């Protein structure tokens, strides 16, 4: 049985960690737009050349290009897909719905990792402190100021998707502040049997 899901939540909520667990446990394919763009850029394909040109100009990659990359991945097939970092806007959600319908697929669940913003900022600061203590580079976005900007951007552009998917009847909410294993268990329980 294939299962296609979206993981939603603000930056630092643990979407990437939970997606990795689903890949390992269920053999699903994680479609991270950032990873796909980096892979496309270095692929040498026609789509990769388009991505490289846009990125080299310092511009944002268009929704059309991102949808094209997702289409390529869907055509490869698999045991289901985890959309991580996409969609980010209502327009992208509509485009994804059309793409899935064209591909004869459906979205089985949209799982929101619900978090406390203050605790989330603390989690990010702790991650930065641990990196420094280990002598590793700190991610540029692991500062309270940059992270606050990323949170505002999430609430402005991506949070409206919660209402969109709630109205469609496929939004499930899990406690993203729980221990990692508990979050995984909640996600597993939210997936179709």
C-alpha positions in Angstrom: 0.0 0.0 0.0 1.4 3.4 -0.9 0.8 6.3 1.4 1.4 9.9 0.4 1.7 12.5 3.2 2.7 16.1 3.9 4.6 17.0 7.0 3.7 20.5 8.1 5.2 22.6 10.9 7.4 25.5 11.5 11.2 25.3 11.0 12.8 23.2 13.7 9.6 21.2 14.4 11.3 17.9 13.5 9.8 17.3 10.1 13.2 16.2 8.6 13.8 13.8 11.5 10.4 12.3 11.3 10.6 12.0 7.5 13.9 10.1 7.8 12.2 7.7 10.2 9.3 7.1 7.8 11.8 6.4 5.0 13.6 3.9 7.2 10.5 2.2 8.7 8.1 2.2 5.7 10.4 2.6 2.7 8.7 5.9 1.7 10.5 8.5 -0.4 11.2 11.8 1.2 10.7 14.7 -1.3 12.5 17.6 0.3 12.4 20.5 -2.1 15.9 21.8 -0.9 17.4 18.4 -1.6 15.7 18.1 -5.0 16.9 21.5 -6.1 20.5 20.7 -5.1 20.4 17.4 -6.8 18.8 18.9 -10.0 21.4 21.6 -10.1 24.3 19.1 -10.2 22.5 16.6 -12.5 23.2 18.1 -15.9 19.6 17.5 -17.1 17.6 20.2 -18.8 15.6 20.8 -15.6 18.9 20.9 -13.7 20.2 23.6 -16.1 17.0 25.7 -15.5 17.4 25.4 -11.8 21.1 26.4 -11.9 20.4 29.4 -14.1 17.7 30.7 -11.7 19.8 30.0 -8.6 22.9 31.6 -10.2 20.9 34.8 -10.8 20.1 34.8 -7.0 16.4 34.3 -7.7 13.9 32.0 -6.1 13.1 28.9 -8.1 9.5 29.2 -9.5 6.7 26.9 -8.5 6.6 25.6 -12.0 10.1 24.3 -11.7 9.5 22.8 -8.3 6.4 21.0 -9.5 8.4 19.7 -12.5 11.0 18.3 -10.1 8.2 16.7 -8.0 6.6 15.3 -11.2 9.9 13.6 -12.1 10.1 12.0 -8.7 6.5 10.8 -8.7 7.1 9.1 -12.1 9.9 7.0 -10.6 7.3 5.5 -8.2 7.8 4.1 -4.8 6.1 3.0 -1.6 4.6 6.5 -1.0 5.9 10.0 -0.7 6.6 12.4 2.1 6.4 16.0 1.0 8.8 17.9 3.3 9.0 21.6 2.7 6.3 21.6 0.0 3.8 23.0 -0.4 4.6 26.3 1.4 1.7 28.3 0.0 -1.9 27.8 -1.0 -1.0 28.2 -4.7 1.6 25.4 -4.3 -1.1 23.2 -2.5 -3.4 23.6 -5.5 -0.6 22.8 -7.9 0.3 19.7 -5.9 -3.4 18.6 -5.8 -3.5 18.8 -9.6 -0.2 17.0 -10.1 -1.3 14.1 -7.8 -4.6 13.8 -9.6 -2.8 13.8 -13.0 -0.6 11.0 -11.7 -3.5 9.0 -10.4 -2.4 9.5 -6.8 -4.0 11.0 -3.7 -2.9 12.7 -0.6 -3.6 10.4 2.3 -2.7 12.6 5.3 -1.4 16.0 6.2 0.3 15.8 9.5 1.0 19.0 11.5 3.8 18.8 14.0 2.3 21.3 16.6 5.0 23.0 18.6 5.4 25.8 21.2 7.2 28.7 19.6 9.2 29.7 22.7 10.3 26.1 23.3 11.2 25.8 19.7 13.5 28.8 19.9 15.1 27.2 22.9 15.5 24.0 21.0 17.3 25.9 18.2 19.6 27.8 20.5 20.5 24.5 22.3 21.3 23.0 18.9 23.6 25.9 18.1 25.3 25.7 21.6 25.8 22.0 21.1 27.4 22.6 17.7 29.7 25.2 19.1 30.7 23.0 22.0 31.5 20.1 19.6 33.6 22.5 17.5 31.2 22.2 14.6 30.0 25.1 12.5 26.7 26.7 13.6 24.0 26.9 10.9 23.4 30.5 9.9 19.7 30.1 10.6 20.4 28.8 14.2 20.4 32.3 15.8 17.3 33.6 17.6 17.0 36.6 15.3 17.2 34.6 12.0 15.0 31.9 13.4 12.4 34.5 14.5 12.3 35.7 10.9 11.8 32.2 9.6 8.9 31.6 12.1 7.2 34.8 10.9 7.6 33.7 7.3 6.1 30.3 8.2 3.1 31.8 9.9 2.5 34.3 7.1 2.8 32.0 4.1 2.5 28.3 5.2 0.2 28.3 8.3 -2.8 29.0 6.0 -2.4 25.5 4.7 -3.6 24.1 8.0 -7.1 25.5 7.3 -6.9 24.4 3.7 -6.2 20.8 4.6 -8.5 20.8 7.6 -11.4 21.8 5.2 -10.4 18.9 2.9 -10.6 16.5 5.9 -7.1 15.1 5.9 -5.3 17.2 8.5 -4.0 15.3 11.5 -2.2 17.1 14.4 0.5 15.5 16.6 2.4 16.9 19.6 5.7 18.0 18.0 7.1 18.8 21.4 6.9 15.2 22.6 9.9 12.9 22.7 11.1 11.8 19.2 9.8 8.3 19.6 6.4 9.5 20.8 6.1 11.9 17.8 6.9 8.9 15.5 4.3 6.8 17.3 1.7 9.6 16.9 2.5 9.9 13.2 2.2 6.2 12.7 -1.2 6.2 14.4 -2.3 9.1 12.1 -1.5 7.2 8.9 -4.1 5.1 7.1 -3.9 1.4 8.1 
